Amino acid sequence: MSIHEECGVFGVMADKPIDAAQICYYGLYALQHRGQESCGIVVNDDGIFVSHKDVGLVSDVFAGNTLFSFPKAAMAVAHTRYGTTGGTNRSNCQPIKVNHQKGRMALAHNGNLSNAAKLRNELELNGAIFHTTSDTEIIAYIVTRERLRSPSIEDALSRAMNTLEGAYSLVLMSPQKLIAARDPFGFRPLCYGKTSDGMYVVASESCALTAVGAEFIRDVEPGEILIFGKDGIVSRKEHCGKREKKLCVFEYIYFARPDSVIDGRSVHTARTNAGAILAKSHPVQADIVIGVPDSGLDAALGYSRASGIPYEIGLIKNKYIGRTFIAPGDRAGQVNIKLSAVSDAVKGKKVVLIDDSIVRGTTSGHIVTLLRNAGAREIHMRVSAPPFLYPCYYGTDIDSKENLVACHHSADEIAKMIGADSLGFLPVECLGELTGYQSCCSACFDGDYPTDIPADTRKNRFEQRLSERTK
């Protein structure tokens, strides 16, 4: 098992009707790494919302003439999903559309509410009827409720933020406005930019801005609400500074694309720094350093540079399939299809193998076996993250403690379990060196949660689905 993905949000606003759906399509392609379960686009055709969403990859959901069926529009929002709350089905696809007395709204969400179960229970007891099992619908319901008694959609969102707890980076569209908002902790990234012809673009990562020809302007601040309207941009900061900034450190280690810059820090630089730290904290005499594609490659390069051990391409990724953890099932077979070893590079060699994480250890064991079968003489595994010891409640699908191998075994024991000659994790006290010493959330490593731990702490999505079916 490996780490499950985040979600990607995207939005555009122009001063005239454009091929907004096609622009969203390119943006979602750039954010596909953040979620491969489902995706969707909603365009605003002069107040009429037209949408298409379904389970599958961006290229599959918008195959054929689907994109060309959208009307030209001045605004659109889009989403690519890996769900940490709620199952994988079409009803949980985003963006979510809402029709109410004061108009329409479309909402795309990245993150996870830590008080989702509590809020849903309270809403249902007051008559709310939910059509999905995702916490995004909870956000949509609360914003809509506040909109019915607020003078504007941005006022409604601000009031809703007093109720929401946990992680949420939002792109919201009303008939007249595009709105971006980030929770007061700033758990999940969100930024915006502008194209040369004046179109504004909001995205989870800066790589998506580049994909549509937009120049990065800045990150949305934790707690900030940005309103893009006919009169320009308005920034509301009544929620800013209420909490200490806690960007998820795993954005730098794994989630984000290496060419993205998040809160002023290059993801590529953070990962090469992780490799350099591993070389110093867990040195070993070896012939080559290799990385597990794709997220281990930058750290492997950093390890090589710091240690002086040559960097080599020892594993090849099949570029035509997604990340193995996206689909549940036989992960051993998925790893064999996804990766193959380069025998000429590893045969007879002492290999330093760099990967981003170990959760249960099964995937790591299969990769070590691949290298053994290709003739590697020794395999010394180094992990560019500390050991996972605690569940995450902010959008990273870190499983419950009983399924985290590091909760029950030492590094030496895990090395034996996966068949490696040695194993070393990134020291948790060195995380600040990755992030430029900005304050980040590392609760899955150290148990220091920025919010209250929710009462319902079930983390296994498959157990949740079974529970839902048997209620």
C-alpha positions in Angstrom: 0.0 0.0 0.0 1.1 3.5 -0.7 -0.2 7.0 0.0 -3.5 8.0 -1.6 -3.7 11.2 -3.5 -5.1 14.6 -2.9 -7.6 16.4 -5.2 -7.0 19.1 -7.7 -9.1 22.2 -8.1 -9.1 24.6 -11.0 -11.0 27.7 -12.1 -11.0 30.4 -14.8 -12.6 33.8 -15.3 -12.3 35.9 -18.4 -13.9 39.2 -19.5 -15.7 37.6 -22.4 -16.9 34.1 -23.4 -14.1 31.7 -24.2 -13.5 28.0 -24.6 -13.4 27.7 -20.8 -14.0 24.0 -20.8 -11.0 23.3 -22.9 -8.8 25.5 -20.7 -10.1 23.5 -17.7 -9.3 20.3 -19.5 -5.6 21.3 -19.8 -5.6 22.5 -16.2 -7.0 19.2 -15.0 -4.4 17.3 -17.1 -1.7 19.2 -15.2 -3.4 18.2 -11.9 -4.1 14.6 -12.8 -1.4 13.4 -10.4 -3.5 14.7 -7.5 -6.4 12.4 -8.2 -7.3 9.7 -10.7 -10.7 8.5 -9.5 -13.0 11.0 -11.2 -13.1 14.5 -12.6 -15.6 17.1 -13.8 -16.1 20.6 -15.3 -18.8 23.2 -14.8 -19.0 26.2 -17.1 -21.1 29.3 -16.5 -23.0 30.2 -19.7 -24.3 33.6 -18.7 -25.8 32.3 -15.5 -26.7 28.8 -16.8 -24.4 26.1 -15.4 -23.5 23.3 -17.9 -21.5 20.4 -16.5 -20.0 17.0 -17.2 -18.4 14.7 -14.7 -17.8 11.0 -14.3 -15.5 8.4 -12.8 -12.2 8.0 -14.7 -9.2 9.8 -15.9 -9.4 13.2 -17.5 -8.7 11.8 -21.0 -11.5 9.2 -20.6 -14.2 11.4 -19.0 -13.8 14.0 -21.7 -13.2 11.7 -24.7 -14.7 12.2 -28.1 -16.7 15.4 -28.6 -17.5 15.9 -24.9 -15.4 19.0 -24.6 -16.9 20.6 -27.8 -20.4 20.1 -26.4 -19.8 22.8 -23.8 -20.8 26.4 -24.7 -18.3 29.2 -24.7 -18.4 30.8 -21.3 -16.5 33.5 -19.3 -16.2 31.3 -16.1 -15.7 27.7 -15.2 -14.6 25.5 -12.3 -13.1 22.0 -12.5 -12.0 19.2 -10.3 -10.0 16.0 -10.3 -10.6 13.7 -7.4 -9.2 11.1 -5.1 -11.7 10.8 -2.3 -10.6 10.5 1.4 -14.2 10.9 2.6 -16.9 9.0 0.6 -16.7 6.2 -1.9 -15.8 6.1 -5.6 -18.9 6.6 -7.6 -20.4 9.2 -9.9 -22.5 10.8 -7.2 -19.3 11.9 -5.4 -17.7 13.4 -8.5 -17.1 17.2 -8.3 -17.7 20.0 -8.9 -21.0 20.0 -6.9 -23.8 22.1 -8.4 -26.4 23.7 -6.2 -29.6 25.6 -7.2 -31.3 27.7 -4.6 -33.6 30.7 -4.1 -30.8 33.2 -4.6 -29.2 31.6 -7.7 -26.7 28.9 -8.5 -23.4 27.7 -7.2 -20.7 25.3 -8.3 -18.1 24.1 -5.8 -14.8 22.2 -6.1 -12.9 21.2 -2.9 -9.5 19.9 -2.0 -9.0 18.7 1.5 -10.9 17.0 4.3 -13.0 18.5 7.1 -12.0 17.2 10.5 -15.5 17.9 11.8 -17.3 16.4 8.8 -19.1 13.6 10.8 -20.3 16.1 13.4 -21.6 18.6 10.9 -23.3 16.0 8.8 -25.1 14.6 11.8 -26.3 18.1 12.9 -27.5 18.9 9.4 -29.4 15.7 9.0 -31.1 16.1 12.4 -32.3 19.5 11.1 -33.7 18.0 7.9 -30.9 18.1 5.4 -30.9 15.3 2.8 -27.6 14.4 1.3 -27.1 12.8 -2.1 -23.4 12.0 -1.7 -21.1 10.7 1.0 -18.4 13.3 0.5 -17.7 16.2 2.9 -17.8 18.6 -0.1 -21.5 18.4 0.0 -21.4 19.4 3.6 -19.5 22.6 2.6 -21.9 23.2 -0.2 -24.9 22.8 2.2 -23.5 25.2 4.8 -22.5 27.9 2.3 -26.0 27.7 0.7 -27.7 27.9 4.1 -25.6 31.0 4.9 -26.3 32.5 1.4 -30.0 32.5 2.1 -29.4 35.0 4.9 -26.4 36.9 3.6 -26.2 39.8 1.1 -23.5 38.1 -1.1 -21.9 34.8 -1.8 -18.6 35.9 -0.3 -20.3 36.9 2.9 -22.0 33.5 3.0 -18.6 31.7 2.5 -17.0 33.8 5.2 -19.8 32.9 7.6 -19.5 29.2 6.7 -15.8 29.3 7.4 -16.7 30.0 11.1 -18.2 26.5 11.1 -15.8 24.5 9.0 -12.8 22.8 10.6 -9.9 21.1 9.0 -8.5 21.3 5.4 -10.3 23.0 2.5 -9.0 24.8 -0.5 -12.1 25.9 -2.5 -12.9 27.2 -5.9 -16.5 28.4 -6.0 -18.5 29.8 -8.8 -21.7 31.9 -8.7 -23.5 33.4 -11.7 -21.4 36.5 -11.4 -18.2 35.6 -9.5 -15.4 33.2 -9.2 -14.2 32.8 -5.6 -11.1 31.1 -4.2 -10.7 30.3 -0.5 -8.2 28.6 1.7 -8.7 27.4 5.3 -7.1 29.4 8.1 -4.3 26.8 8.6 -3.5 26.6 4.9 -3.3 22.8 4.9 -3.7 22.5 1.1 -2.1 24.7 -1.5 -4.0 27.2 -3.7 -2.7 29.9 -6.0 -3.7 32.1 -8.9 -2.3 33.7 -12.0 -3.2 35.7 -15.1 -2.7 35.2 -18.8 -1.5 37.8 -21.2 -5.0 38.4 -22.5 -6.3 39.1 -19.0 -7.9 35.7 -18.0 -7.6 34.8 -14.3 -6.7 31.3 -13.3 -7.0 29.6 -9.9 -5.4 26.2 -9.3 -4.1 23.8 -6.6 -0.6 24.0 -8.0 1.4 26.5 -10.1 2.1 23.8 -12.7 -1.5 24.0 -13.8 -1.1 27.8 -14.3 1.8 27.1 -16.6 -0.1 24.5 -18.5 -2.7 27.1 -19.6 -0.2 29.9 -20.2 -0.9 31.9 -17.1 1.8 33.7 -15.1 1.9 32.9 -11.4 0.9 35.9 -9.3 0.8 34.5 -5.8 -0.5 31.9 -3.4 -3.8 32.4 -1.7 -3.1 33.1 1.9 -4.3 30.8 4.7 -7.8 32.1 5.6 -8.1 34.4 2.6 -11.1 34.7 0.4 -10.4 36.0 -3.2 -13.3 37.3 -5.2 -12.9 37.6 -9.0 -15.6 39.8 -10.5 -16.3 42.3 -13.2 -14.6 45.0 -11.1 -11.4 43.1 -10.6 -10.1 41.2 -7.6 -11.2 41.7 -4.0 -9.3 40.1 -1.1 -11.0 39.4 2.2 -8.8 38.6 5.1 -11.1 38.4 8.2 -10.0 34.8 8.7 -6.3 35.3 8.1 -4.0 35.1 11.1 -6.5 33.2 13.2 -4.4 30.0 13.1 -0.7 29.2 12.7 0.1 28.2 9.2 0.2 24.5 8.8 0.7 23.5 5.1 0.8 19.7 4.8 4.5 18.8 4.6 3.6 15.8 2.4 2.8 18.2 -0.4 6.6 18.7 -0.7 7.5 15.1 -0.1 5.0 13.5 -2.4 1.7 15.1 -3.5 2.8 18.1 -5.6 4.5 17.9 -9.0 8.2 18.7 -8.9 7.8 21.7 -11.2 5.4 23.4 -8.8 6.2 26.1 -6.3 4.1 26.1 -3.1 4.1 29.0 -0.7 7.3 30.2 -2.2 9.2 26.9 -1.9 10.2 24.8 -4.9 8.9 21.2 -4.6 11.9 20.0 -6.6 14.3 21.7 -4.2 12.5 20.3 -1.2 12.9 16.8 -2.5 16.5 17.1 -3.5 17.1 18.4 0.0 15.4 15.4 1.5 17.8 13.2 -0.5 20.8 15.1 0.8 19.6 14.8 4.4 19.2 11.0 3.9 22.7 10.8 2.6 24.0 12.4 5.7 21.8 10.7 8.3 21.9 7.2 6.7 25.1 6.9 4.7 26.0 3.6 3.0 28.7 2.4 0.7 27.1 1.6 -2.6 27.6 1.6 -6.4 24.5 3.4 -7.6 21.6 5.5 -6.4 18.2 4.9 -8.0 14.8 6.4 -7.3 11.3 5.0 -7.5 9.5 6.8 -10.3 8.2 9.4 -10.1 8.2 10.9 -6.6 11.5 9.3 -5.6 13.6 10.6 -8.4 14.3 14.1 -7.1 15.3 12.7 -3.7 17.5 10.1 -5.4 19.3 12.9 -7.2 19.8 14.8 -4.0 21.2 11.7 -2.3 23.6 11.1 -5.2 24.9 14.7 -5.1 25.5 14.7 -1.4 27.0 11.2 -1.2 29.0 11.2 -4.4 27.5 7.9 -5.4 26.5 7.9 -9.1 22.9 8.4 -10.0 21.4 5.8 -12.3 18.1 4.9 -13.9 17.3 1.5 -12.3 13.5 1.4 -12.6 11.3 2.3 -15.6 7.7 3.3 -15.2 5.0 2.4 -17.6 3.8 5.9 -18.5 0.4 4.6 -19.8 -1.0 3.6 -16.4 -1.8 5.7 -13.3 -0.4 5.4 -9.9 -0.9 1.9 -8.4 -2.6 3.0 -5.3 -5.5 4.8 -7.1 -7.3 1.5 -7.7 -7.9 -1.0 -4.8 -7.1 -4.6 -5.3 -4.0 -6.7 -6.1 -1.2 -4.2 -5.7 1.4 -6.8 -6.4 0.2 -7.2 -9.9 -0.2 -3.5 -10.3 3.4 -2.9 -9.3 4.7 -5.5 -11.8 2.7 -3.8 -14.6 3.7 -0.3 -13.5 7.5 -0.8 -12.9 10.3 -2.8 -14.4 13.9 -3.0 -13.4 16.8 -2.1 -15.7 19.0 -5.2 -15.4 22.1 -3.8 -17.0 22.0 -0.9 -14.5 21.5 -2.9 -11.3 23.0 -6.4 -11.9 25.8 -7.1 -9.5 25.5 -3.7 -7.9 25.0 -2.4 -4.4 22.0 -0.2 -4.8 20.6 2.7 -2.8 16.9 2.7 -3.5 15.0 5.9 -2.7 11.2 6.1 -2.3 8.9 8.7 -0.8 7.2 6.6 1.9 6.4 3.2 3.4 2.9 2.7 4.7 2.1 -1.1 5.0 5.4 -2.1 3.3 3.8 -4.4 0.6 4.6 -2.1 -2.3 8.2 -1.6 -1.1 8.6 -5.4 -0.8 7.5 -5.9 -4.4 9.9 -3.3 -5.7 12.8 -4.8 -3.8 11.9 -8.2 -5.3 12.0 -6.7 -8.8 15.5 -5.4 -8.2 16.6 -8.7 -6.6 15.3 -10.6 -9.7 17.2 -8.2 -11.9 20.5 -9.1 -10.2 21.0 -6.4 -7.6 23.6 -7.6 -5.1 22.5 -5.4 -2.2 19.5 -3.1 -1.7 19.7 -0.3 0.8 16.3 1.5 1.0 16.1 5.1 2.0 12.8 6.9 2.5 12.4 10.6 2.0 9.7 10.9 4.7 9.7 9.9 8.4 7.8 6.8 9.4 4.0 7.1 9.5 2.9 6.7 13.0 -0.5 8.5 13.1 -3.6 8.8 10.9 -4.3 12.0 9.0 -7.6 13.9 9.2 -6.9 16.6 6.7 -7.1 14.9 3.4 -4.2 12.5 3.2 -5.6 9.0 3.2 -3.2 7.7 5.9 -4.7 4.6 7.3 -5.5 3.7 10.9 -2.7 2.8 13.2 -3.2 -0.9 12.9 -2.3 -0.7 9.2 0.8 1.4 9.6 3.8 -0.9 9.6 6.1 1.6 11.5 3.7 1.5 14.4 4.5 -2.1 15.1 8.0 -2.7 13.7 11.4 -1.0 13.9 13.3 0.0 10.8 15.5 -3.1 11.0 12.4 -5.3 11.2 10.8 -3.6 8.3 13.9 -4.0 6.2 13.8 -7.7 6.8 10.1 -7.8 6.0 10.6 -6.1 2.6 13.8 -7.9 1.8 16.1 -4.9 1.9 19.7 -5.1 3.4 19.1 -1.9 5.3 16.4 0.8 5.7 16.6 4.5 6.8 13.9 7.1 7.2 14.2 10.8 7.0 14.6 12.1 10.6 11.4 13.9 11.6 13.5 16.7 13.2 14.9 17.5 9.7 11.5 18.3 8.1 12.1 22.0 8.4 15.1 21.7 6.1 12.8 20.6 3.3 10.3 23.4 3.7 12.6 26.3 4.3 11.6 26.1 8.0 8.1 27.4 7.4 5.5 26.0 9.8 3.9 22.8 8.3 1.6 20.1 9.5 3.5 16.9 10.2 0.9 15.2 12.4 1.0 11.9 10.5 4.7 11.7 11.6 4.7 13.2 15.1 1.0 13.2 16.3 0.9 17.0 16.8 -2.5 17.7 15.4 -3.4 21.4 14.8 -7.1 20.7 15.4 -9.2 18.5 17.7 -9.1 14.8 16.7 -12.6 13.9 15.3 -14.8 11.6 17.4 -15.3 9.3 14.3 -11.7 8.3 13.6 -12.3 5.5 11.1 -9.7 5.8 8.4 -10.2 2.7 6.3 -12.4 3.8 3.4 -13.3 0.2 2.5 -14.6 -0.4 6.1 -16.6 2.8 5.8 -18.2 1.6 2.6 -19.1 -1.8 4.2 -20.5 0.1 7.2 -22.6 2.3 4.8 -24.0 -0.8 3.0 -25.0 -2.5 6.2 -26.7 0.4 7.9 
